[in-house]
Amino acid sequence: MNLTDLPYRPCVGLVLFNKNGHVFVGKRIDTPAGWQMPQGGIDEGEDIKTAALRELKEEVGTDKVQILRIADETIKYDVPMELSTKHWGGKFRGQEQTWVALRFTGNDSDIHLNSHTPPEFSAWKWIPLSETVDAIVPFKRETYEKVITLFQDIALLEPSKA
């Protein structure tokens, strides 16, 4: 079967802003050279908000957030064939993501990467939203460029106004 014949996996992507307007990125355990913002599949029966908060708790280990915005449009991207086979048993060609912007209301000590087994990330840091494109694996760069366009206004706002 050709990868282009497969459907996209419904997914949420999370842009977690700190009080300085920087965003959370994690270093993937399975791709040490790749950093990314949290993301994950939408379980059957979940709405976007529920999926976003669940994924955040699983991957970042916190629920100390305020949802700022849920994007009106979805963003699709294809993955290399070997990743489709490895992660989803070859059932999907890529992901169709609804991105959610959140404000982190906790402290850095509230982030616990090992709160879920297996953990997604081995390390994390805060970076400017504009730098996420250079941190991500090449096949997701176009997606991150679109995410920056969707949420760059939030990165520029004072936290009290976001």
Secondary structure, DSSP 8 states (H G I E B T S, - for coil): --GGGS-EEEEEEEEEE-TTS-EEEEEESS-TT-EE--EEE--TT--HHHHHHHHHHHHHS---EEEEEEEEEEEEEE--HHHHHHHHTT--SEEEEEEEEEEE-S-GGG--TTSSSS-SEEEEEEE-GGGHHHHS-GGGHHHHHHHHHHHHHHHHS-GGG-
